[in-house]
Amino acid sequence: MLQRIREACKDDNDDDFLGGIVEIDEAYVSGLENNKHTPKRTEGTQGRSTKTKKVVVGTRSRDGRVKAKSMDRVNTRNMQEFMGQKIAQRSTISMDEATFYKRIRGYHHVLVNHSVGEFVNGMASTNEIESMWAVLKRGYQGTLHHFSKKHIDRYIDEFVFRMNDGNVRVHTLDRIDAMVGCAFGKRLTYANLIG
C-alpha cells in the first residue's frame, strides 16, 4: 500500500519547468559504512562513490518547487538531459564546483565553491536543494533504512511531494486533498510492483 501511495506522489506534469534561479545538486544515499556488517563494508566509498550509494539529482527553484530523480551515474550528458526535462532554457543555474555542471549548455551559470568554504556567492547558493537532501537522508536513515534500486524513484517522489505539496505551512486537510487528488488515474498493480 505504501508503494501505491508513493506512486500517487509522482509528478506527471512534464510541461511544468522550473525557471528563474534554479539550484541544482546531487546527493549520494546509502547507509553509513560503519553500520554495515564487516563483509559488506567497502573502504574508501564515502562521498561521491556509486559503488555502494545511490545517486539522486535534484533541482529547486527559488519559489520552493523541487524536482528530483535517481541516476546510475552522474556525468555531463546525463545532467544535460535531466536539466532539459526539468528546467526552462536560459534559466540561471546555481550550482557547486562539480566539473560536470560547468560543461552544461543552454543556461546561465552561477557558482558556489564549497571546497574553499564558500556557501553563498551573491545569488549563487545550493542551500535550498541541500535542505531537500537533509529531509531525504533523515527519512532514509531514521525511518526507511533502505531504498531498493527498483523502487528508489517512488521514495524520491514521496519526498518531492512532501517538499512541494506537503509543506507544513499548508493546512493538513489541504495536504490530504492534494494527496488524494494525485492518486486519480494512477494504478500500480501488484504484478508491476513485484515484477
C-alpha positions in Angstrom: 0.0 0.0 0.0 2.8 2.4 0.8 4.4 1.9 -2.6 1.0 2.7 -4.2 0.8 5.9 -2.1 4.3 6.8 -3.3 3.3 6.1 -6.9 0.5 8.6 -6.4 3.1 11.2 -5.3 4.7 11.1 -8.7 4.7 14.5 -10.6 3.4 13.6 -14.1 3.4 17.3 -15.3 6.2 17.2 -17.8 5.3 20.7 -19.0 6.0 22.3 -15.6 9.6 23.6 -16.0 11.4 25.3 -13.2 12.6 28.7 -14.1 14.4 31.9 -12.9 17.2 31.0 -10.5 17.3 27.2 -10.0 19.6 25.4 -7.7 20.9 22.0 -8.8 22.8 19.4 -6.7 23.3 15.7 -6.3 23.2 13.5 -3.2 24.6 10.1 -2.6 22.3 8.0 -0.4 23.3 4.9 1.5 23.7 3.6 5.0 26.8 4.5 6.9 29.7 2.2 6.2 30.3 1.8 10.0 26.8 0.4 10.4 27.2 -2.3 7.9 28.4 -5.9 8.6 32.1 -6.2 8.0 31.9 -8.3 4.8 29.6 -5.6 3.2 31.7 -2.6 4.0 33.6 -1.1 1.2 36.5 1.1 2.4 37.0 4.4 0.7 33.5 4.7 -0.6 32.3 7.7 1.4 31.5 10.8 -0.6 30.7 10.6 -4.3 31.0 6.9 -4.9 28.3 4.9 -6.7 29.8 1.5 -5.6 27.5 1.3 -2.5 25.5 4.5 -2.9 22.5 5.6 -5.0 22.8 9.0 -6.7 19.8 11.3 -6.5 19.9 14.5 -8.6 17.5 17.4 -7.8 16.6 20.9 -8.6 14.9 23.5 -6.6 13.6 26.9 -7.8 13.7 29.9 -5.5 9.9 29.7 -5.2 10.4 26.3 -3.4 9.4 23.8 -6.2 11.5 20.7 -6.2 12.1 18.1 -8.9 14.4 15.1 -8.4 15.2 11.6 -9.7 17.8 8.9 -9.3 20.6 8.2 -11.8 23.0 5.3 -12.2 25.9 7.8 -12.7 26.3 11.5 -12.9 28.1 13.0 -15.9 27.6 16.0 -18.2 25.4 14.1 -20.7 23.1 12.7 -18.0 22.8 16.1 -16.3 22.2 18.0 -19.6 19.3 15.6 -20.3 17.9 15.8 -16.8 18.0 19.6 -16.8 16.4 19.8 -20.3 13.4 17.8 -18.9 13.1 19.8 -15.6 14.5 23.4 -16.1 13.4 26.0 -18.7 16.2 27.0 -21.1 18.1 30.2 -20.3 17.4 29.9 -16.6 20.1 30.7 -14.1 21.6 27.6 -12.6 23.1 27.9 -9.2 25.5 25.0 -8.6 28.6 23.8 -6.8 32.0 23.3 -8.2 31.4 19.8 -9.6 33.1 19.7 -13.0 30.2 18.1 -14.9 28.0 21.1 -14.3 30.4 23.5 -15.9 30.1 21.9 -19.4 26.2 22.1 -19.4 24.9 24.4 -22.2 21.8 26.5 -22.5 21.8 28.0 -19.0 23.4 30.9 -17.3 25.7 29.5 -14.6 26.5 30.9 -11.1 28.9 29.0 -8.9 29.4 28.5 -5.2 32.8 26.9 -4.3 32.3 24.6 -1.3 35.9 23.4 -1.4 37.1 26.8 -0.2 34.4 27.1 2.5 32.0 29.2 0.4 28.3 28.6 0.8 26.8 31.8 -0.7 28.3 33.8 -3.5 25.9 36.7 -4.4 22.9 34.9 -5.8 24.8 31.6 -6.0 23.9 29.0 -3.4 22.8 25.4 -3.1 21.4 25.7 0.4 17.7 25.2 -0.6 18.3 22.0 -2.6 20.6 20.8 0.2 17.6 21.1 2.6 15.8 18.6 0.4 18.8 16.2 0.9 18.6 16.7 4.6 15.0 15.7 4.7 15.6 12.7 2.3 18.6 11.4 4.2 16.8 11.8 7.6 13.9 9.8 6.2 16.3 7.2 4.8 18.5 6.7 7.9 15.8 7.4 10.6 12.7 5.7 9.2 13.1 3.7 6.0 16.7 2.4 6.3 16.8 1.2 2.7 15.7 2.3 -0.8 15.8 -0.6 -3.2 17.1 0.3 -6.7 13.8 -0.9 -8.2 11.7 1.4 -6.1 14.1 4.3 -5.3 12.2 6.7 -7.7 9.0 6.1 -5.8 10.7 7.0 -2.5 12.1 10.2 -4.1 8.7 11.1 -5.4 7.4 10.8 -1.9 10.0 13.3 -0.6 9.5 15.6 -3.5 5.8 15.6 -2.8 6.5 16.4 0.8 8.6 19.4 -0.2 6.2 20.7 -2.9 2.6 19.8 -1.7 3.1 18.5 1.8 4.7 21.6 3.1 3.9 22.2 6.8 2.8 25.7 6.1 -0.1 24.2 4.1 -3.2 23.2 6.2 -3.3 19.4 6.9 -6.7 18.9 5.1 -5.3 20.7 2.0 -2.3 18.4 2.0 -4.6 15.4 2.3 -6.7 16.7 -0.6 -3.6 17.2 -2.7 -2.5 13.6 -2.0 -5.9 12.2 -2.9 -6.1 14.3 -6.0 -2.7 12.9 -7.1 -4.0 9.4 -6.9 -6.7 9.7 -9.5 -5.7 8.0 -12.8 -2.7 6.2 -11.3 -2.7 2.5 -10.9 0.1 0.3 -9.6 -0.9 -3.3 -9.9 0.6 -5.9 -7.6 2.2 -7.7 -10.6 4.0 -4.4 -11.6 5.0 -3.8 -8.0 6.7 -7.1 -7.5 7.7 -7.9 -11.2 
